């Protein structure tokens, strides 16, 4: 079974942070880079509801392994 990866997305000018789980880091990076470039909306759902983040509002992205909690971000 493929290990899930948590993605923490921080919003510019705010302490707001969203967390989502992804299956494939490479596919996520392709998608999020296109969204940021075109100022699109990244949509996802979690236990708290459905969310949409405008690409231009993304300040940073942090990847956290759900297995061993190692972190790497940009």
PyMOL Python script that loads the backbone (N, CA, C, O; Angstrom):
from pymol import cmd

cmd.read_pdbstr("""\
ATOM      1  N   UNK A   1       0.833  -1.173   0.000  1.00  0.00           N
ATOM      2  CA  UNK A   1       0.000   0.000   0.000  1.00  0.00           C
ATOM      3  C   UNK A   1       0.887   1.249   0.000  1.00  0.00           C
ATOM      4  O   UNK A   1       1.892   1.304   0.708  1.00  0.00           O
ATOM      5  N   UNK A   2       0.512   2.231  -0.785  1.00  0.00           N
ATOM      6  CA  UNK A   2       1.278   3.461  -0.898  1.00  0.00           C
ATOM      7  C   UNK A   2       1.097   4.321   0.342  1.00  0.00           C
ATOM      8  O   UNK A   2      -0.010   4.494   0.851  1.00  0.00           O
ATOM      9  N   UNK A   3       2.218   4.854   0.814  1.00  0.00           N
ATOM     10  CA  UNK A   3       2.191   5.716   1.992  1.00  0.00           C
ATOM     11  C   UNK A   3       1.586   7.073   1.629  1.00  0.00           C
ATOM     12  O   UNK A   3       1.950   7.670   0.616  1.00  0.00           O
ATOM     13  N   UNK A   4       0.680   7.544   2.446  1.00  0.00           N
ATOM     14  CA  UNK A   4       0.096   8.873   2.266  1.00  0.00           C
ATOM     15  C   UNK A   4       1.099   9.912   2.732  1.00  0.00           C
ATOM     16  O   UNK A   4       1.951   9.640   3.577  1.00  0.00           O
ATOM     17  N   UNK A   5       0.988  11.091   2.175  1.00  0.00           N
ATOM     18  CA  UNK A   5       1.848  12.203   2.536  1.00  0.00           C
ATOM     19  C   UNK A   5       0.955  13.380   2.907  1.00  0.00           C
ATOM     20  O   UNK A   5       0.039  13.727   2.161  1.00  0.00           O
ATOM     21  N   UNK A   6       1.219  13.990   4.052  1.00  0.00           N
ATOM     22  CA  UNK A   6       0.481  15.181   4.449  1.00  0.00           C
ATOM     23  C   UNK A   6       1.115  16.392   3.795  1.00  0.00           C
ATOM     24  O   UNK A   6       2.338  16.495   3.696  1.00  0.00           O
ATOM     25  N   UNK A   7       0.274  17.302   3.353  1.00  0.00           N
ATOM     26  CA  UNK A   7       0.733  18.553   2.768  1.00  0.00           C
ATOM     27  C   UNK A   7       0.137  19.685   3.586  1.00  0.00           C
ATOM     28  O   UNK A   7      -1.081  19.781   3.733  1.00  0.00           O
ATOM     29  N   UNK A   8       0.999  20.540   4.116  1.00  0.00           N
ATOM     30  CA  UNK A   8       0.535  21.713   4.855  1.00  0.00           C
ATOM     31  C   UNK A   8       0.725  22.925   3.951  1.00  0.00           C
ATOM     32  O   UNK A   8       1.833  23.197   3.487  1.00  0.00           O
ATOM     33  N   UNK A   9      -0.366  23.651   3.705  1.00  0.00           N
ATOM     34  CA  UNK A   9      -0.339  24.819   2.830  1.00  0.00           C
ATOM     35  C   UNK A   9      -0.576  26.058   3.682  1.00  0.00           C
ATOM     36  O   UNK A   9      -1.633  26.212   4.294  1.00  0.00           O
ATOM     37  N   UNK A  10       0.426  26.945   3.715  1.00  0.00           N
ATOM     38  CA  UNK A  10       0.309  28.180   4.473  1.00  0.00           C
ATOM     39  C   UNK A  10      -0.167  29.296   3.538  1.00  0.00           C
ATOM     40  O   UNK A  10       0.191  29.341   2.362  1.00  0.00           O
ATOM     41  N   UNK A  11      -0.982  30.191   4.096  1.00  0.00           N
ATOM     42  CA  UNK A  11      -1.569  31.285   3.331  1.00  0.00           C
ATOM     43  C   UNK A  11      -0.780  32.574   3.573  1.00  0.00           C
ATOM     44  O   UNK A  11      -0.380  32.860   4.702  1.00  0.00           O
ATOM     45  N   UNK A  12      -0.558  33.348   2.508  1.00  0.00           N
ATOM     46  CA  UNK A  12       0.174  34.614   2.598  1.00  0.00           C
ATOM     47  C   UNK A  12      -0.518  35.579   3.549  1.00  0.00           C
ATOM     48  O   UNK A  12      -1.746  35.671   3.576  1.00  0.00           O
ATOM     49  N   UNK A  13       0.287  36.300   4.330  1.00  0.00           N
ATOM     50  CA  UNK A  13      -0.227  37.344   5.203  1.00  0.00           C
ATOM     51  C   UNK A  13      -1.155  36.855   6.293  1.00  0.00           C
ATOM     52  O   UNK A  13      -1.959  37.625   6.818  1.00  0.00           O
ATOM     53  N   UNK A  14      -1.053  35.572   6.641  1.00  0.00           N
ATOM     54  CA  UNK A  14      -1.961  34.978   7.618  1.00  0.00           C
ATOM     55  C   UNK A  14      -1.244  33.844   8.337  1.00  0.00           C
ATOM     56  O   UNK A  14      -0.251  33.307   7.844  1.00  0.00           O
ATOM     57  N   UNK A  15      -1.753  33.494   9.490  1.00  0.00           N
ATOM     58  CA  UNK A  15      -1.237  32.316  10.177  1.00  0.00           C
ATOM     59  C   UNK A  15      -2.069  31.079   9.822  1.00  0.00           C
ATOM     60  O   UNK A  15      -1.851  30.000  10.374  1.00  0.00           O
ATOM     61  N   UNK A  16      -3.017  31.238   8.903  1.00  0.00           N
ATOM     62  CA  UNK A  16      -3.895  30.138   8.487  1.00  0.00           C
ATOM     63  C   UNK A  16      -3.092  29.084   7.738  1.00  0.00           C
ATOM     64  O   UNK A  16      -2.257  29.399   6.890  1.00  0.00           O
ATOM     65  N   UNK A  17      -3.359  27.836   8.068  1.00  0.00           N
ATOM     66  CA  UNK A  17      -2.686  26.698   7.458  1.00  0.00           C
ATOM     67  C   UNK A  17      -3.717  25.611   7.185  1.00  0.00           C
ATOM     68  O   UNK A  17      -4.552  25.316   8.040  1.00  0.00           O
ATOM     69  N   UNK A  18      -3.663  25.023   6.013  1.00  0.00           N
ATOM     70  CA  UNK A  18      -4.543  23.913   5.649  1.00  0.00           C
ATOM     71  C   UNK A  18      -3.696  22.662   5.514  1.00  0.00           C
ATOM     72  O   UNK A  18      -2.552  22.726   5.065  1.00  0.00           O
ATOM     73  N   UNK A  19      -4.254  21.523   5.901  1.00  0.00           N
ATOM     74  CA  UNK A  19      -3.563  20.243   5.779  1.00  0.00           C
ATOM     75  C   UNK A  19      -4.402  19.302   4.929  1.00  0.00           C
ATOM     76  O   UNK A  19      -5.601  19.142   5.156  1.00  0.00           O
ATOM     77  N   UNK A  20      -3.758  18.684   3.951  1.00  0.00           N
ATOM     78  CA  UNK A  20      -4.422  17.708   3.089  1.00  0.00           C
ATOM     79  C   UNK A  20      -3.529  16.485   2.987  1.00  0.00           C
ATOM     80  O   UNK A  20      -2.329  16.571   3.249  1.00  0.00           O
ATOM     81  N   UNK A  21      -4.098  15.349   2.611  1.00  0.00           N
ATOM     82  CA  UNK A  21      -3.320  14.142   2.369  1.00  0.00           C
ATOM     83  C   UNK A  21      -3.292  13.870   0.878  1.00  0.00           C
ATOM     84  O   UNK A  21      -4.309  13.970   0.192  1.00  0.00           O
ATOM     85  N   UNK A  22      -2.102  13.523   0.383  1.00  0.00           N
ATOM     86  CA  UNK A  22      -1.947  13.219  -1.039  1.00  0.00           C
ATOM     87  C   UNK A  22      -1.325  11.837  -1.201  1.00  0.00           C
ATOM     88  O   UNK A  22      -0.708  11.302  -0.279  1.00  0.00           O
ATOM     89  N   UNK A  23      -1.500  11.274  -2.390  1.00  0.00           N
ATOM     90  CA  UNK A  23      -0.937   9.962  -2.690  1.00  0.00           C
ATOM     91  C   UNK A  23       0.393  10.064  -3.432  1.00  0.00           C
ATOM     92  O   UNK A  23       1.282   9.233  -3.245  1.00  0.00           O
ATOM     93  N   UNK A  24       0.522  11.086  -4.274  1.00  0.00           N
ATOM     94  CA  UNK A  24       1.693  11.182  -5.145  1.00  0.00           C
ATOM     95  C   UNK A  24       2.251  12.602  -5.129  1.00  0.00           C
ATOM     96  O   UNK A  24       1.598  13.541  -5.585  1.00  0.00           O
ATOM     97  N   UNK A  25       3.453  12.748  -4.604  1.00  0.00           N
ATOM     98  CA  UNK A  25       4.077  14.067  -4.480  1.00  0.00           C
ATOM     99  C   UNK A  25       4.323  14.703  -5.849  1.00  0.00           C
ATOM    100  O   UNK A  25       4.073  15.895  -6.029  1.00  0.00           O
ATOM    101  N   UNK A  26       4.804  13.930  -6.802  1.00  0.00           N
ATOM    102  CA  UNK A  26       5.115  14.460  -8.136  1.00  0.00           C
ATOM    103  C   UNK A  26       3.859  15.003  -8.823  1.00  0.00           C
ATOM    104  O   UNK A  26       3.886  16.094  -9.393  1.00  0.00           O
ATOM    105  N   UNK A  27       2.769  14.250  -8.770  1.00  0.00           N
ATOM    106  CA  UNK A  27       1.517  14.710  -9.379  1.00  0.00           C
ATOM    107  C   UNK A  27       0.986  15.948  -8.674  1.00  0.00           C
ATOM    108  O   UNK A  27       0.498  16.874  -9.322  1.00  0.00           O
ATOM    109  N   UNK A  28       1.080  15.967  -7.347  1.00  0.00           N
ATOM    110  CA  UNK A  28       0.629  17.127  -6.587  1.00  0.00           C
ATOM    111  C   UNK A  28       1.430  18.361  -6.987  1.00  0.00           C
ATOM    112  O   UNK A  28       0.856  19.428  -7.204  1.00  0.00           O
ATOM    113  N   UNK A  29       2.761  18.223  -7.088  1.00  0.00           N
ATOM    114  CA  UNK A  29       3.607  19.360  -7.445  1.00  0.00           C
ATOM    115  C   UNK A  29       3.266  19.906  -8.830  1.00  0.00           C
ATOM    116  O   UNK A  29       3.227  21.120  -9.027  1.00  0.00           O
ATOM    117  N   UNK A  30       3.019  19.014  -9.788  1.00  0.00           N
ATOM    118  CA  UNK A  30       2.613  19.456 -11.128  1.00  0.00           C
ATOM    119  C   UNK A  30       1.314  20.247 -11.059  1.00  0.00           C
ATOM    120  O   UNK A  30       1.199  21.320 -11.650  1.00  0.00           O
ATOM    121  N   UNK A  31       0.338  19.710 -10.335  1.00  0.00           N
ATOM    122  CA  UNK A  31      -0.967  20.350 -10.213  1.00  0.00           C
ATOM    123  C   UNK A  31      -0.870  21.702  -9.508  1.00  0.00           C
ATOM    124  O   UNK A  31      -1.436  22.687  -9.983  1.00  0.00           O
ATOM    125  N   UNK A  32      -0.165  21.758  -8.388  1.00  0.00           N
ATOM    126  CA  UNK A  32      -0.108  22.988  -7.595  1.00  0.00           C
ATOM    127  C   UNK A  32       0.704  24.061  -8.320  1.00  0.00           C
ATOM    128  O   UNK A  32       0.370  25.242  -8.220  1.00  0.00           O
ATOM    129  N   UNK A  33       1.754  23.689  -9.044  1.00  0.00           N
ATOM    130  CA  UNK A  33       2.524  24.668  -9.803  1.00  0.00           C
ATOM    131  C   UNK A  33       1.669  25.297 -10.899  1.00  0.00           C
ATOM    132  O   UNK A  33       1.757  26.503 -11.132  1.00  0.00           O
ATOM    133  N   UNK A  34       0.855  24.509 -11.565  1.00  0.00           N
ATOM    134  CA  UNK A  34      -0.047  25.030 -12.599  1.00  0.00           C
ATOM    135  C   UNK A  34      -1.098  25.950 -11.978  1.00  0.00           C
ATOM    136  O   UNK A  34      -1.415  27.003 -12.532  1.00  0.00           O
ATOM    137  N   UNK A  35      -1.633  25.547 -10.832  1.00  0.00           N
ATOM    138  CA  UNK A  35      -2.630  26.371 -10.140  1.00  0.00           C
ATOM    139  C   UNK A  35      -2.036  27.717  -9.739  1.00  0.00           C
ATOM    140  O   UNK A  35      -2.674  28.754  -9.920  1.00  0.00           O
ATOM    141  N   UNK A  36      -0.822  27.711  -9.198  1.00  0.00           N
ATOM    142  CA  UNK A  36      -0.170  28.957  -8.798  1.00  0.00           C
ATOM    143  C   UNK A  36       0.112  29.820 -10.027  1.00  0.00           C
ATOM    144  O   UNK A  36      -0.139  31.024 -10.008  1.00  0.00           O
ATOM    145  N   UNK A  37       0.628  29.217 -11.083  1.00  0.00           N
ATOM    146  CA  UNK A  37       0.961  29.952 -12.308  1.00  0.00           C
ATOM    147  C   UNK A  37      -0.276  30.606 -12.923  1.00  0.00           C
ATOM    148  O   UNK A  37      -0.219  31.759 -13.351  1.00  0.00           O
ATOM    149  N   UNK A  38      -1.392  29.879 -12.970  1.00  0.00           N
ATOM    150  CA  UNK A  38      -2.609  30.376 -13.613  1.00  0.00           C
ATOM    151  C   UNK A  38      -3.567  31.041 -12.627  1.00  0.00           C
ATOM    152  O   UNK A  38      -4.671  31.436 -13.000  1.00  0.00           O
ATOM    153  N   UNK A  39      -3.138  31.166 -11.352  1.00  0.00           N
ATOM    154  CA  UNK A  39      -3.971  31.725 -10.288  1.00  0.00           C
ATOM    155  C   UNK A  39      -5.323  30.990 -10.211  1.00  0.00           C
ATOM    156  O   UNK A  39      -6.381  31.598 -10.052  1.00  0.00           O
ATOM    157  N   UNK A  40      -5.235  29.677 -10.329  1.00  0.00           N
ATOM    158  CA  UNK A  40      -6.430  28.844 -10.224  1.00  0.00           C
ATOM    159  C   UNK A  40      -6.764  28.551  -8.769  1.00  0.00           C
ATOM    160  O   UNK A  40      -6.254  29.203  -7.857  1.00  0.00           O
ATOM    161  N   UNK A  41      -7.626  27.565  -8.565  1.00  0.00           N
ATOM    162  CA  UNK A  41      -8.056  27.197  -7.217  1.00  0.00           C
ATOM    163  C   UNK A  41      -7.707  25.728  -6.956  1.00  0.00           C
ATOM    164  O   UNK A  41      -8.061  24.845  -7.737  1.00  0.00           O
ATOM    165  N   UNK A  42      -7.009  25.486  -5.845  1.00  0.00           N
ATOM    166  CA  UNK A  42      -6.717  24.130  -5.395  1.00  0.00           C
ATOM    167  C   UNK A  42      -7.862  23.701  -4.500  1.00  0.00           C
ATOM    168  O   UNK A  42      -8.102  24.309  -3.457  1.00  0.00           O
ATOM    169  N   UNK A  43      -8.567  22.660  -4.903  1.00  0.00           N
ATOM    170  CA  UNK A  43      -9.726  22.175  -4.147  1.00  0.00           C
ATOM    171  C   UNK A  43      -9.396  20.839  -3.490  1.00  0.00           C
ATOM    172  O   UNK A  43      -8.775  19.966  -4.097  1.00  0.00           O
ATOM    173  N   UNK A  44      -9.829  20.698  -2.222  1.00  0.00           N
ATOM    174  CA  UNK A  44      -9.636  19.441  -1.513  1.00  0.00           C
ATOM    175  C   UNK A  44     -10.657  19.343  -0.383  1.00  0.00           C
ATOM    176  O   UNK A  44     -11.302  20.326  -0.018  1.00  0.00           O
ATOM    177  N   UNK A  45     -10.786  18.144   0.158  1.00  0.00           N
ATOM    178  CA  UNK A  45     -11.705  17.874   1.264  1.00  0.00           C
ATOM    179  C   UNK A  45     -10.957  17.168   2.379  1.00  0.00           C
ATOM    180  O   UNK A  45     -10.002  16.430   2.139  1.00  0.00           O
ATOM    181  N   UNK A  46     -11.408  17.408   3.606  1.00  0.00           N
ATOM    182  CA  UNK A  46     -10.905  16.658   4.749  1.00  0.00           C
ATOM    183  C   UNK A  46     -12.051  16.437   5.720  1.00  0.00           C
ATOM    184  O   UNK A  46     -13.214  16.634   5.367  1.00  0.00           O
ATOM    185  N   UNK A  47     -11.734  16.034   6.929  1.00  0.00           N
ATOM    186  CA  UNK A  47     -12.777  15.743   7.915  1.00  0.00           C
ATOM    187  C   UNK A  47     -13.598  16.969   8.295  1.00  0.00           C
ATOM    188  O   UNK A  47     -14.726  16.840   8.769  1.00  0.00           O
ATOM    189  N   UNK A  48     -13.035  18.156   8.088  1.00  0.00           N
ATOM    190  CA  UNK A  48     -13.709  19.388   8.475  1.00  0.00           C
ATOM    191  C   UNK A  48     -14.544  20.004   7.359  1.00  0.00           C
ATOM    192  O   UNK A  48     -15.302  20.940   7.613  1.00  0.00           O
ATOM    193  N   UNK A  49     -14.425  19.503   6.122  1.00  0.00           N
ATOM    194  CA  UNK A  49     -15.232  20.025   5.030  1.00  0.00           C
ATOM    195  C   UNK A  49     -14.483  20.114   3.716  1.00  0.00           C
ATOM    196  O   UNK A  49     -13.432  19.501   3.529  1.00  0.00           O
ATOM    197  N   UNK A  50     -15.061  20.904   2.801  1.00  0.00           N
ATOM    198  CA  UNK A  50     -14.487  21.123   1.476  1.00  0.00           C
ATOM    199  C   UNK A  50     -13.839  22.503   1.450  1.00  0.00           C
ATOM    200  O   UNK A  50     -14.368  23.459   2.017  1.00  0.00           O
ATOM    201  N   UNK A  51     -12.680  22.599   0.780  1.00  0.00           N
ATOM    202  CA  UNK A  51     -11.929  23.845   0.757  1.00  0.00           C
ATOM    203  C   UNK A  51     -11.459  24.168  -0.651  1.00  0.00           C
ATOM    204  O   UNK A  51     -11.317  23.278  -1.489  1.00  0.00           O
ATOM    205  N   UNK A  52     -11.222  25.438  -0.900  1.00  0.00           N
ATOM    206  CA  UNK A  52     -10.621  25.915  -2.137  1.00  0.00           C
ATOM    207  C   UNK A  52      -9.630  27.007  -1.782  1.00  0.00           C
ATOM    208  O   UNK A  52      -9.973  27.951  -1.070  1.00  0.00           O
ATOM    209  N   UNK A  53      -8.404  26.887  -2.271  1.00  0.00           N
ATOM    210  CA  UNK A  53      -7.368  27.878  -1.995  1.00  0.00           C
ATOM    211  C   UNK A  53      -6.938  28.490  -3.322  1.00  0.00           C
ATOM    212  O   UNK A  53      -6.545  27.773  -4.242  1.00  0.00           O
ATOM    213  N   UNK A  54      -7.012  29.801  -3.420  1.00  0.00           N
ATOM    214  CA  UNK A  54      -6.583  30.511  -4.623  1.00  0.00           C
ATOM    215  C   UNK A  54      -5.067  30.426  -4.721  1.00  0.00           C
ATOM    216  O   UNK A  54      -4.363  30.647  -3.736  1.00  0.00           O
ATOM    217  N   UNK A  55      -4.570  30.107  -5.903  1.00  0.00           N
ATOM    218  CA  UNK A  55      -3.133  29.908  -6.103  1.00  0.00           C
ATOM    219  C   UNK A  55      -2.274  31.068  -5.648  1.00  0.00           C
ATOM    220  O   UNK A  55      -1.199  30.855  -5.088  1.00  0.00           O
ATOM    221  N   UNK A  56      -2.723  32.290  -5.876  1.00  0.00           N
ATOM    222  CA  UNK A  56      -1.912  33.455  -5.505  1.00  0.00           C
ATOM    223  C   UNK A  56      -1.852  33.658  -3.992  1.00  0.00           C
ATOM    224  O   UNK A  56      -1.037  34.452  -3.519  1.00  0.00           O
ATOM    225  N   UNK A  57      -2.687  32.968  -3.224  1.00  0.00           N
ATOM    226  CA  UNK A  57      -2.707  33.108  -1.764  1.00  0.00           C
ATOM    227  C   UNK A  57      -1.756  32.145  -1.066  1.00  0.00           C
ATOM    228  O   UNK A  57      -1.558  32.242   0.145  1.00  0.00           O
ATOM    229  N   UNK A  58      -1.166  31.219  -1.814  1.00  0.00           N
ATOM    230  CA  UNK A  58      -0.292  30.209  -1.214  1.00  0.00           C
ATOM    231  C   UNK A  58       1.081  30.810  -0.935  1.00  0.00           C
ATOM    232  O   UNK A  58       1.764  31.280  -1.844  1.00  0.00           O
ATOM    233  N   UNK A  59       1.477  30.785   0.349  1.00  0.00           N
ATOM    234  CA  UNK A  59       2.778  31.308   0.756  1.00  0.00           C
ATOM    235  C   UNK A  59       3.838  30.212   0.725  1.00  0.00           C
ATOM    236  O   UNK A  59       4.945  30.432   0.235  1.00  0.00           O
ATOM    237  N   UNK A  60       3.502  29.036   1.245  1.00  0.00           N
ATOM    238  CA  UNK A  60       4.460  27.933   1.269  1.00  0.00           C
ATOM    239  C   UNK A  60       3.734  26.605   1.385  1.00  0.00           C
ATOM    240  O   UNK A  60       2.563  26.535   1.758  1.00  0.00           O
ATOM    241  N   UNK A  61       4.472  25.555   1.054  1.00  0.00           N
ATOM    242  CA  UNK A  61       3.942  24.198   1.112  1.00  0.00           C
ATOM    243  C   UNK A  61       4.959  23.342   1.843  1.00  0.00           C
ATOM    244  O   UNK A  61       6.154  23.398   1.552  1.00  0.00           O
ATOM    245  N   UNK A  62       4.482  22.550   2.794  1.00  0.00           N
ATOM    246  CA  UNK A  62       5.350  21.675   3.579  1.00  0.00           C
ATOM    247  C   UNK A  62       4.843  20.246   3.428  1.00  0.00           C
ATOM    248  O   UNK A  62       3.645  19.994   3.553  1.00  0.00           O
ATOM    249  N   UNK A  63       5.747  19.316   3.162  1.00  0.00           N
ATOM    250  CA  UNK A  63       5.400  17.907   3.030  1.00  0.00           C
ATOM    251  C   UNK A  63       5.794  17.186   4.311  1.00  0.00           C
ATOM    252  O   UNK A  63       6.921  17.325   4.785  1.00  0.00           O
ATOM    253  N   UNK A  64       4.863  16.416   4.872  1.00  0.00           N
ATOM    254  CA  UNK A  64       5.105  15.686   6.112  1.00  0.00           C
ATOM    255  C   UNK A  64       4.729  14.229   5.889  1.00  0.00           C
ATOM    256  O   UNK A  64       3.590  13.929   5.531  1.00  0.00           O
ATOM    257  N   UNK A  65       5.662  13.335   6.095  1.00  0.00           N
ATOM    258  CA  UNK A  65       5.390  11.908   5.975  1.00  0.00           C
ATOM    259  C   UNK A  65       4.500  11.472   7.125  1.00  0.00           C
ATOM    260  O   UNK A  65       4.793  11.777   8.281  1.00  0.00           O
ATOM    261  N   UNK A  66       3.426  10.768   6.831  1.00  0.00           N
ATOM    262  CA  UNK A  66       2.544  10.278   7.885  1.00  0.00           C
ATOM    263  C   UNK A  66       3.152   9.078   8.593  1.00  0.00           C
ATOM    264  O   UNK A  66       2.691   8.700   9.671  1.00  0.00           O
ATOM    265  N   UNK A  67       4.180   8.472   8.005  1.00  0.00           N
ATOM    266  CA  UNK A  67       4.814   7.297   8.596  1.00  0.00           C
ATOM    267  C   UNK A  67       5.778   7.679   9.730  1.00  0.00           C
ATOM    268  O   UNK A  67       5.678   7.174  10.848  1.00  0.00           O
ATOM    269  N   UNK A  68       6.715   8.585   9.409  1.00  0.00           N
ATOM    270  CA  UNK A  68       7.735   8.905  10.410  1.00  0.00           C
ATOM    271  C   UNK A  68       7.815  10.388  10.737  1.00  0.00           C
ATOM    272  O   UNK A  68       8.742  10.817  11.424  1.00  0.00           O
ATOM    273  N   UNK A  69       6.857  11.180  10.256  1.00  0.00           N
ATOM    274  CA  UNK A  69       6.758  12.606  10.554  1.00  0.00           C
ATOM    275  C   UNK A  69       7.996  13.408  10.150  1.00  0.00           C
ATOM    276  O   UNK A  69       8.313  14.413  10.787  1.00  0.00           O
ATOM    277  N   UNK A  70       8.708  12.971   9.088  1.00  0.00           N
ATOM    278  CA  UNK A  70       9.796  13.783   8.581  1.00  0.00           C
ATOM    279  C   UNK A  70       9.211  14.908   7.726  1.00  0.00           C
ATOM    280  O   UNK A  70       8.143  14.755   7.133  1.00  0.00           O
ATOM    281  N   UNK A  71       9.921  16.039   7.669  1.00  0.00           N
ATOM    282  CA  UNK A  71       9.378  17.204   6.984  1.00  0.00           C
ATOM    283  C   UNK A  71      10.341  17.688   5.897  1.00  0.00           C
ATOM    284  O   UNK A  71      11.561  17.588   6.029  1.00  0.00           O
ATOM    285  N   UNK A  72       9.760  18.206   4.834  1.00  0.00           N
ATOM    286  CA  UNK A  72      10.507  18.888   3.788  1.00  0.00           C
ATOM    287  C   UNK A  72       9.553  19.861   3.140  1.00  0.00           C
ATOM    288  O   UNK A  72       8.435  19.484   2.789  1.00  0.00           O
ATOM    289  N   UNK A  73       9.954  21.079   2.976  1.00  0.00           N
ATOM    290  CA  UNK A  73       9.034  22.064   2.424  1.00  0.00           C
ATOM    291  C   UNK A  73       9.711  23.007   1.459  1.00  0.00           C
ATOM    292  O   UNK A  73      10.925  22.960   1.260  1.00  0.00           O
ATOM    293  N   UNK A  74       8.896  23.871   0.859  1.00  0.00           N
ATOM    294  CA  UNK A  74       9.421  24.949   0.041  1.00  0.00           C
ATOM    295  C   UNK A  74       8.540  26.153   0.195  1.00  0.00           C
ATOM    296  O   UNK A  74       8.800  27.190  -0.415  1.00  0.00           O
TER     297      UNK A  74
END
""", "prot")
cmd.dss("prot")
cmd.show_as("cartoon", "prot")
cmd.util.cbc("prot")
cmd.orient("prot")
